[in-house]
Amino acid sequence: MPRLALVPGEPAGVGPELCVRVAQAPRRDCSLVALADPGLLQAAAAALGLPLNLLPADAVARRPGDLPLHPVRNAVAVQFGHPDPRNARAVVDALLGAAEGCVRGGFHGMVTGPVQKATINEGGIPYTGTTELLAGHAGREVVMMLANDIVRVALATTHLPLREVANAIDAGLLRRVLGILHRALREDFGIAEPVIAVLGLNPHAGEDGHLGREEIEVITPVLESLRAAGMRLAGPLPADTAFLPDKLRGFDAVLAMYHDQGLPVLKYSGFERAVNLTLGLPYPRVAVDHGTALDLAGKGLADPSSLEAAVATCARMAAQRMQQS
């Protein structure tokens, strides 16, 4: 059974209480080990009025509320809803500790809660995101993909200003992203011959060059080359019709050219169960698809659906990799 690292993320956000909620359900698909401050998790459990029995990291959870723990202590006490930059190092140490455990084989994957990027930077740690942190630790090129029960959407570019997107999309980028996505669909999801829908950059996929030439000069040549190498790729497709239900049924994933081209559709179709995956790492990493929700922290109002989905998704991916090894 896969052994997964569970990292709450920002200690003042909803991550700790979501971890407590996840620990209430007996699991048959994986075992969880939290990397967090024990006092913080106990405070979250007390705020929720739920049982929490913290166990040694190598113990087995047998009852609701059991949670094996590898302690990563915060520098200062946490007040829910009020991030403290002095705890930034503990947040990053927990993430890197989980990553190192995955690389060394102690964990088969990692599940992460939401972080507060600004607070980590205020703590004196240059930080652009957990995806970038883990990619740098592993020395791998990665792809961000979000998924729910309806659709998987990978991104060719992520957090770029819109005016910079067209210049960022070149043949080398598309080849790398499609290669990582194709391999992940096969290795992590067990899809022998995945079909990937590739969106165009421009409205109507460029309208034969009348609305932009990126499809003709960049995207189509890459797709033709990769099709000749055996990939099953559809596109470039107009983004405004590619997500119609009848079309989606024929695709295993959609590659969007930029962040807001694909993610609004995914989030509208099922935000509560959406998860964020980092493809290309030597282990599965799945995160919640929501923020720290500081206004809800410590009040017992946060919905655990995304973290539950992240754990279930990571467990399936880890089991798939274990089956292949």
Order of alpha helices (4+ residues) and beta strands (2+ residues): beta-alpha-beta-alpha-beta-beta-alpha-beta-alpha-alpha-beta-beta-alpha-alpha-beta-alpha-beta-alpha-alpha-beta-alpha-beta-beta-alpha
